[in-house]
């Protein structure tokens, strides 16, 4: 998962360097969901939603991550 929307807005998953730059440039914070700070996610301010270049960094980072192994049993 590289992004999601909850009651507090859009959250993007970013690499450490991109996360620091995004927080500094757009004056935002790490995303908080259900009372927990999500260390790899930042909250996207509404003014940034139209800036697709800034949002694309999340897809780039997520595509480098290895998928988790499935725990489901194969279908019969």
N, CA, C and O atoms as a GROMACS GRO file, in nm:
protein
  304
    1UNK      N    1   0.085  -0.116   0.000
    1UNK     CA    2   0.000   0.000   0.000
    1UNK      C    3   0.090   0.123   0.000
    1UNK      O    4   0.184   0.133   0.079
    2UNK      N    5   0.062   0.215  -0.089
    2UNK     CA    6   0.144   0.335  -0.094
    2UNK      C    7   0.066   0.462  -0.061
    2UNK      O    8   0.126   0.568  -0.046
    3UNK      N    9  -0.065   0.452  -0.051
    3UNK     CA   10  -0.146   0.567  -0.011
    3UNK      C   11  -0.280   0.518   0.041
    3UNK      O   12  -0.324   0.408   0.010
    4UNK      N   13  -0.344   0.602   0.120
    4UNK     CA   14  -0.479   0.572   0.166
    4UNK      C   15  -0.546   0.700   0.212
    4UNK      O   16  -0.481   0.801   0.238
    5UNK      N   17  -0.678   0.694   0.221
    5UNK     CA   18  -0.757   0.807   0.268
    5UNK      C   19  -0.832   0.765   0.392
    5UNK      O   20  -0.894   0.658   0.395
    6UNK      N   21  -0.826   0.847   0.495
    6UNK     CA   22  -0.906   0.822   0.614
    6UNK      C   23  -0.971   0.953   0.655
    6UNK      O   24  -0.971   1.049   0.578
    7UNK      N   25  -1.026   0.957   0.773
    7UNK     CA   26  -1.102   1.076   0.816
    7UNK      C   27  -1.016   1.202   0.826
    7UNK      O   28  -1.068   1.313   0.820
    8UNK      N   29  -0.885   1.186   0.841
    8UNK     CA   30  -0.799   1.304   0.851
    8UNK      C   31  -0.736   1.343   0.718
    8UNK      O   32  -0.659   1.439   0.712
    9UNK      N   33  -0.766   1.270   0.610
    9UNK     CA   34  -0.718   1.309   0.478
    9UNK      C   35  -0.636   1.201   0.410
    9UNK      O   36  -0.639   1.084   0.448
   10UNK      N   37  -0.562   1.243   0.307
   10UNK     CA   38  -0.480   1.154   0.227
   10UNK      C   39  -0.345   1.133   0.294
   10UNK      O   40  -0.285   1.227   0.345
   11UNK      N   41  -0.297   1.008   0.293
   11UNK     CA   42  -0.165   0.975   0.346
   11UNK      C   43  -0.084   0.907   0.237
   11UNK      O   44  -0.136   0.822   0.164
   12UNK      N   45   0.044   0.945   0.225
   12UNK     CA   46   0.133   0.886   0.127
   12UNK      C   47   0.250   0.818   0.196
   12UNK      O   48   0.303   0.868   0.295
   13UNK      N   49   0.289   0.702   0.143
   13UNK     CA   50   0.406   0.632   0.194
   13UNK      C   51   0.527   0.677   0.114
   13UNK      O   52   0.528   0.666  -0.009
   14UNK      N   53   0.630   0.728   0.183
   14UNK     CA   54   0.747   0.782   0.116
   14UNK      C   55   0.875   0.725   0.178
   14UNK      O   56   0.876   0.680   0.293
   15UNK      N   57   0.983   0.729   0.100
   15UNK     CA   58   1.114   0.689   0.152
   15UNK      C   59   1.159   0.791   0.256
   15UNK      O   60   1.102   0.899   0.267
   16UNK      N   61   1.261   0.757   0.330
   16UNK     CA   62   1.309   0.845   0.438
   16UNK      C   63   1.346   0.983   0.384
   16UNK      O   64   1.305   1.085   0.439
   17UNK      N   65   1.424   0.987   0.276
   17UNK     CA   66   1.468   1.116   0.221
   17UNK      C   67   1.351   1.195   0.163
   17UNK      O   68   1.339   1.315   0.187
   18UNK      N   69   1.265   1.127   0.087
   18UNK     CA   70   1.148   1.195   0.029
   18UNK      C   71   1.054   1.244   0.138
   18UNK      O   72   0.994   1.351   0.126
   19UNK      N   73   1.041   1.165   0.244
   19UNK     CA   74   0.953   1.202   0.356
   19UNK      C   75   1.002   1.330   0.422
   19UNK      O   76   0.923   1.420   0.449
   20UNK      N   77   1.133   1.339   0.448
   20UNK     CA   78   1.189   1.459   0.511
   20UNK      C   79   1.172   1.581   0.421
   20UNK      O   80   1.136   1.689   0.468
   21UNK      N   81   1.197   1.564   0.292
   21UNK     CA   82   1.182   1.674   0.198
   21UNK      C   83   1.036   1.718   0.186
   21UNK      O   84   1.007   1.837   0.182
   22UNK      N   85   0.944   1.622   0.181
   22UNK     CA   86   0.801   1.652   0.170
   22UNK      C   87   0.752   1.727   0.293
   22UNK      O   88   0.679   1.825   0.280
   23UNK      N   89   0.792   1.682   0.410
   23UNK     CA   90   0.752   1.749   0.535
   23UNK      C   91   0.804   1.892   0.539
   23UNK      O   92   0.732   1.984   0.578
   24UNK      N   93   0.930   1.912   0.498
   24UNK     CA   94   0.987   2.046   0.500
   24UNK      C   95   0.924   2.137   0.395
   24UNK      O   96   0.892   2.253   0.423
   25UNK      N   97   0.905   2.085   0.274
   25UNK     CA   98   0.853   2.167   0.165
   25UNK      C   99   0.707   2.206   0.182
   25UNK      O  100   0.669   2.319   0.154
   26UNK      N  101   0.625   2.112   0.228
   26UNK     CA  102   0.481   2.137   0.236
   26UNK      C  103   0.432   2.161   0.379
   26UNK      O  104   0.311   2.172   0.402
   27UNK      N  105   0.523   2.170   0.473
   27UNK     CA  106   0.491   2.200   0.614
   27UNK      C  107   0.380   2.110   0.667
   27UNK      O  108   0.275   2.156   0.712
   28UNK      N  109   0.406   1.981   0.660
   28UNK     CA  110   0.309   1.883   0.707
   28UNK      C  111   0.376   1.795   0.813
   28UNK      O  112   0.486   1.826   0.859
   29UNK      N  113   0.309   1.688   0.852
   29UNK     CA  114   0.361   1.600   0.957
   29UNK      C  115   0.346   1.454   0.916
   29UNK      O  116   0.286   1.422   0.814
   30UNK      N  117   0.402   1.367   0.999
   30UNK     CA  118   0.376   1.225   0.980
   30UNK      C  119   0.228   1.201   1.002
   30UNK      O  120   0.164   1.269   1.082
   31UNK      N  121   0.174   1.103   0.932
   31UNK     CA  122   0.030   1.078   0.940
   31UNK      C  123  -0.003   1.001   1.068
   31UNK      O  124   0.070   0.911   1.109
   32UNK      N  125  -0.113   1.038   1.130
   32UNK     CA  126  -0.160   0.970   1.250
   32UNK      C  127  -0.295   0.906   1.218
   32UNK      O  128  -0.388   0.972   1.171
   33UNK      N  129  -0.304   0.776   1.244
   33UNK     CA  130  -0.429   0.702   1.219
   33UNK      C  131  -0.464   0.621   1.343
   33UNK      O  132  -0.381   0.546   1.394
   34UNK      N  133  -0.585   0.637   1.390
   34UNK     CA  134  -0.635   0.563   1.506
   34UNK      C  135  -0.544   0.580   1.628
   34UNK      O  136  -0.522   0.485   1.704
   35UNK      N  137  -0.490   0.700   1.645
   35UNK     CA  138  -0.408   0.730   1.761
   35UNK      C  139  -0.263   0.685   1.751
   35UNK      O  140  -0.189   0.696   1.848
   36UNK      N  141  -0.220   0.634   1.635
   36UNK     CA  142  -0.083   0.588   1.617
   36UNK      C  143  -0.017   0.667   1.503
   36UNK      O  144  -0.077   0.689   1.399
   37UNK      N  145   0.108   0.707   1.526
   37UNK     CA  146   0.184   0.776   1.422
   37UNK      C  147   0.238   0.671   1.327
   37UNK      O  148   0.304   0.575   1.368
   38UNK      N  149   0.210   0.689   1.200
   38UNK     CA  150   0.256   0.595   1.097
   38UNK      C  151   0.389   0.649   1.043
   38UNK      O  152   0.390   0.748   0.971
   39UNK      N  153   0.499   0.582   1.077
   39UNK     CA  154   0.633   0.634   1.054
   39UNK      C  155   0.670   0.654   0.908
   39UNK      O  156   0.751   0.741   0.878
   40UNK      N  157   0.612   0.578   0.816
   40UNK     CA  158   0.648   0.591   0.674
   40UNK      C  159   0.548   0.676   0.595
   40UNK      O  160   0.566   0.694   0.475
   41UNK      N  161   0.445   0.726   0.658
   41UNK     CA  162   0.339   0.799   0.589
   41UNK      C  163   0.336   0.945   0.630
   41UNK      O  164   0.358   0.978   0.747
   42UNK      N  165   0.308   1.032   0.534
   42UNK     CA  166   0.291   1.175   0.562
   42UNK      C  167   0.149   1.215   0.525
   42UNK      O  168   0.088   1.157   0.436
   43UNK      N  169   0.098   1.314   0.594
   43UNK     CA  170  -0.034   1.369   0.563
   43UNK      C  171  -0.017   1.470   0.451
   43UNK      O  172   0.070   1.557   0.456
   44UNK      N  173  -0.101   1.459   0.349
   44UNK     CA  174  -0.093   1.548   0.233
   44UNK      C  175  -0.189   1.665   0.253
   44UNK      O  176  -0.310   1.644   0.266
   45UNK      N  177  -0.137   1.788   0.257
   45UNK     CA  178  -0.223   1.904   0.269
   45UNK      C  179  -0.311   1.918   0.144
   45UNK      O  180  -0.271   1.878   0.035
   46UNK      N  181  -0.430   1.976   0.159
   46UNK     CA  182  -0.523   1.991   0.047
   46UNK      C  183  -0.463   2.069  -0.069
   46UNK      O  184  -0.493   2.040  -0.185
   47UNK      N  185  -0.380   2.168  -0.040
   47UNK     CA  186  -0.321   2.250  -0.145
   47UNK      C  187  -0.227   2.170  -0.236
   47UNK      O  188  -0.199   2.213  -0.347
   48UNK      N  189  -0.178   2.057  -0.190
   48UNK     CA  190  -0.082   1.977  -0.266
   48UNK      C  191  -0.151   1.872  -0.353
   48UNK      O  192  -0.086   1.813  -0.439
   49UNK      N  193  -0.278   1.848  -0.335
   49UNK     CA  194  -0.348   1.742  -0.407
   49UNK      C  195  -0.340   1.757  -0.559
   49UNK      O  196  -0.342   1.656  -0.630
   50UNK      N  197  -0.332   1.876  -0.610
   50UNK     CA  198  -0.324   1.897  -0.754
   50UNK      C  199  -0.181   1.882  -0.807
   50UNK      O  200  -0.161   1.877  -0.929
   51UNK      N  201  -0.082   1.874  -0.720
   51UNK     CA  202   0.058   1.863  -0.758
   51UNK      C  203   0.093   1.715  -0.777
   51UNK      O  204   0.144   1.650  -0.686
   52UNK      N  205   0.064   1.663  -0.895
   52UNK     CA  206   0.084   1.520  -0.920
   52UNK      C  207   0.230   1.479  -0.915
   52UNK      O  208   0.260   1.363  -0.884
   53UNK      N  209   0.322   1.569  -0.944
   53UNK     CA  210   0.464   1.535  -0.938
   53UNK      C  211   0.505   1.505  -0.793
   53UNK      O  212   0.583   1.413  -0.769
   54UNK      N  213   0.453   1.581  -0.699
   54UNK     CA  214   0.485   1.557  -0.558
   54UNK      C  215   0.423   1.426  -0.510
   54UNK      O  216   0.481   1.358  -0.426
   55UNK      N  217   0.307   1.392  -0.562
   55UNK     CA  218   0.239   1.269  -0.521
   55UNK      C  219   0.299   1.145  -0.586
   55UNK      O  220   0.288   1.035  -0.531
   56UNK      N  221   0.363   1.160  -0.700
   56UNK     CA  222   0.420   1.046  -0.773
   56UNK      C  223   0.536   0.982  -0.699
   56UNK      O  224   0.565   0.864  -0.722
   57UNK      N  225   0.603   1.054  -0.612
   57UNK     CA  226   0.715   0.998  -0.536
   57UNK      C  227   0.671   0.878  -0.453
   57UNK      O  228   0.749   0.786  -0.430
   58UNK      N  229   0.546   0.879  -0.409
   58UNK     CA  230   0.495   0.767  -0.330
   58UNK      C  231   0.488   0.640  -0.414
   58UNK      O  232   0.528   0.533  -0.366
   59UNK      N  233   0.440   0.649  -0.536
   59UNK     CA  234   0.432   0.532  -0.624
   59UNK      C  235   0.572   0.480  -0.656
   59UNK      O  236   0.595   0.359  -0.658
   60UNK      N  237   0.665   0.570  -0.680
   60UNK     CA  238   0.802   0.532  -0.712
   60UNK      C  239   0.863   0.452  -0.597
   60UNK      O  240   0.926   0.349  -0.619
   61UNK      N  241   0.845   0.500  -0.475
   61UNK     CA  242   0.899   0.431  -0.358
   61UNK      C  243   0.830   0.297  -0.336
   61UNK      O  244   0.896   0.196  -0.312
   62UNK      N  245   0.699   0.294  -0.345
   62UNK     CA  246   0.624   0.170  -0.320
   62UNK      C  247   0.658   0.063  -0.422
   62UNK      O  248   0.656  -0.056  -0.390
   63UNK      N  249   0.690   0.101  -0.543
   63UNK     CA  250   0.722   0.002  -0.646
   63UNK      C  251   0.858  -0.064  -0.621
   63UNK      O  252   0.888  -0.166  -0.682
   64UNK      N  253   0.941  -0.006  -0.534
   64UNK     CA  254   1.070  -0.067  -0.502
   64UNK      C  255   1.061  -0.167  -0.387
   64UNK      O  256   1.156  -0.243  -0.364
   65UNK      N  257   0.950  -0.168  -0.315
   65UNK     CA  258   0.934  -0.256  -0.200
   65UNK      C  259   0.900  -0.398  -0.244
   65UNK      O  260   0.828  -0.418  -0.342
   66UNK      N  261   0.952  -0.497  -0.170
   66UNK     CA  262   0.920  -0.636  -0.200
   66UNK      C  263   0.783  -0.668  -0.142
   66UNK      O  264   0.751  -0.625  -0.032
   67UNK      N  265   0.702  -0.744  -0.214
   67UNK     CA  266   0.570  -0.782  -0.160
   67UNK      C  267   0.586  -0.879  -0.044
   67UNK      O  268   0.679  -0.959  -0.041
   68UNK      N  269   0.494  -0.870   0.049
   68UNK     CA  270   0.494  -0.964   0.161
   68UNK      C  271   0.445  -1.099   0.112
   68UNK      O  272   0.357  -1.106   0.026
   69UNK      N  273   0.500  -1.207   0.166
   69UNK     CA  274   0.451  -1.339   0.125
   69UNK      C  275   0.309  -1.360   0.173
   69UNK      O  276   0.271  -1.315   0.281
   70UNK      N  277   0.232  -1.428   0.093
   70UNK     CA  278   0.092  -1.452   0.128
   70UNK      C  279   0.080  -1.565   0.230
   70UNK      O  280   0.164  -1.656   0.233
   71UNK      N  281  -0.021  -1.559   0.311
   71UNK     CA  282  -0.046  -1.665   0.407
   71UNK      C  283  -0.171  -1.743   0.368
   71UNK      O  284  -0.210  -1.836   0.438
   72UNK      N  285  -0.233  -1.704   0.257
   72UNK     CA  286  -0.353  -1.773   0.212
   72UNK      C  287  -0.316  -1.907   0.150
   72UNK      O  288  -0.210  -1.924   0.091
   73UNK      N  289  -0.407  -2.001   0.167
   73UNK     CA  290  -0.389  -2.131   0.103
   73UNK      C  291  -0.434  -2.119  -0.041
   73UNK      O  292  -0.528  -2.045  -0.071
   74UNK      N  293  -0.369  -2.191  -0.132
   74UNK     CA  294  -0.408  -2.182  -0.273
   74UNK      C  295  -0.550  -2.230  -0.295
   74UNK      O  296  -0.598  -2.320  -0.225
   75UNK      N  297  -0.617  -2.170  -0.393
   75UNK     CA  298  -0.755  -2.211  -0.426
   75UNK      C  299  -0.756  -2.351  -0.484
   75UNK      O  300  -0.662  -2.391  -0.553
   76UNK      N  301  -0.862  -2.423  -0.456
   76UNK     CA  302  -0.870  -2.560  -0.507
   76UNK      C  303  -0.928  -2.564  -0.646
   76UNK      O  304  -0.942  -2.671  -0.704
   0.00000   0.00000   0.00000
